[in-house]
């Protein structure tokens, strides 16, 4: 039970941190645009990655730096594009209209964007596979599985709470200014993460 509780605590602290994935889930939740399938997909991806980390996949990633390089560069490019789109949208912000935005995005497009934001972000692998996988090694086999289960539960609770809880903020987002600030927050978040991913390569080129 102690390992399970630690899994909830450690997993939750990593997942709750503001990032590209959470910003996207929040925005879709506010727009009520396929928010539950998106939350389910995010939770499922985390569950697979956490399970892989507890099973030892993290050691494989560390052994092949090329995997991290490909994920970093591809993820940075994706985040730069998505962030630019958010910035552009901030200059055309409109108030929230749940009736007209209900089907604004197709389910396929929303899920593909979720996959891109999730799987092209190296932090997903570093946090869930490498870090959680490494922490789990301090436990015996049975407790290691309990630790992983706790982290998976934290992910499911967080993403569904974020998705469903966002709806209670909808009165605030009937104001165009609120959407403007959210889109610019998403822009800063996406580009900050992209810059952090690219900085080691820029530094290496300069050095």
Long-range contacts (C-beta under 8 A, 24 or more apart in sequence): 1-146, 2-143, 3-139, 3-143, 3-144, 3-146, 3-147, 3-150, 4-146, 4-147, 4-149, 4-150, 5-150, 6-147, 6-150, 7-146, 7-147, 7-148, 7-149, 7-150, 7-151, 7-152, 7-153, 7-154, 8-150, 8-151, 8-153, 8-154, 9-150, 9-154, 10-132, 10-135, 10-147, 10-151, 11-50, 11-132, 11-150, 11-151, 11-152, 11-153, 11-154, 11-155, 12-151, 12-154, 12-157, 12-158, 14-127, 14-128, 14-131, 14-132, 15-46, 15-127, 15-154, 15-155, 15-158, 15-159, 16-158, 18-189, 19-121, 19-123, 19-189, 19-193, 20-79, 20-82, 20-117, 20-121, 20-189, 20-190, 20-193, 21-114, 21-117, 21-118, 21-121, 21-124, 22-162, 23-185, 23-186, 23-189, 23-190, 24-113, 24-114, 24-117, 24-186, 25-159, 25-162, 25-163, 25-166, 26-162, 26-166, 26-182, 27-182, 27-186, 28-105, 28-110, 28-163, 29-162, 29-163, 29-164, 29-165, 29-166, 29-167, 30-96, 30-166, 30-167, 30-169, 30-170, 30-173, 30-182, 31-96, 31-98, 31-101, 31-104, 31-105, 32-98, 32-101, 32-102, 32-167, 32-170, 33-101, 33-102, 33-103, 33-104, 33-105, 33-110, 34-105, 34-107, 34-110, 34-111, 35-163, 35-164, 35-166, 35-167, 36-160, 36-163, 36-164, 37-107, 37-110, 37-111, 38-110, 38-111, 38-114, 38-163, 39-159, 39-160, 39-162, 39-163, 39-164, 40-159, 40-160, 41-111, 41-114, 41-115, 41-118, 42-114, 42-118, 42-155, 42-159, 43-152, 43-155, 43-156, 43-159, 43-160, 45-115, 45-118, 45-119, 45-124, 46-124, 46-128, 46-151, 46-152, 46-155, 46-159, 47-152, 47-155, 47-156, 49-124, 49-125, 49-128, 49-129, 50-128, 50-129, 50-132, 50-148, 50-151, 50-152, 50-155, 51-148, 51-152, 52-129, 52-133, 53-128, 53-129, 53-130, 53-131, 53-132, 53-133, 53-134, 53-136, 53-148, 54-132, 54-133, 54-136, 54-144, 54-145, 54-147, 54-148, 55-133, 56-133, 57-129, 57-133, 58-129, 58-130, 58-131, 58-133, 58-134, 59-133, 61-125, 61-129, 61-130, 62-130, 68-122, 68-125, 68-126, 71-120, 71-121, 71-122, 71-125, 72-122, 72-197, 72-198, 72-200, 72-201, 73-197, 73-198, 73-201, 74-120, 75-120, 75-121, 75-122, 75-194, 75-197, 76-194, 76-197, 76-198, 77-194, 78-116, 78-117, 78-120, 79-117, 79-120, 79-121, 79-190, 79-191, 79-193, 79-194, 79-197, 80-190, 80-191, 80-194, 82-113, 82-116, 82-117, 82-190, 83-186, 83-187, 83-188, 83-189, 83-190, 83-191, 83-194, 84-187, 86-183, 86-184, 86-186, 86-187, 86-190, 87-183, 87-184, 87-187, 89-183, 90-179, 90-180, 90-181, 90-183, 90-184, 90-187, 91-180, 93-176, 93-177, 93-179, 93-180, 93-183, 94-176, 94-179, 95-173, 95-174, 95-175, 95-176, 95-179, 96-170, 96-173, 96-174, 96-178, 96-179, 97-174, 98-170, 121-193, 122-197, 123-193
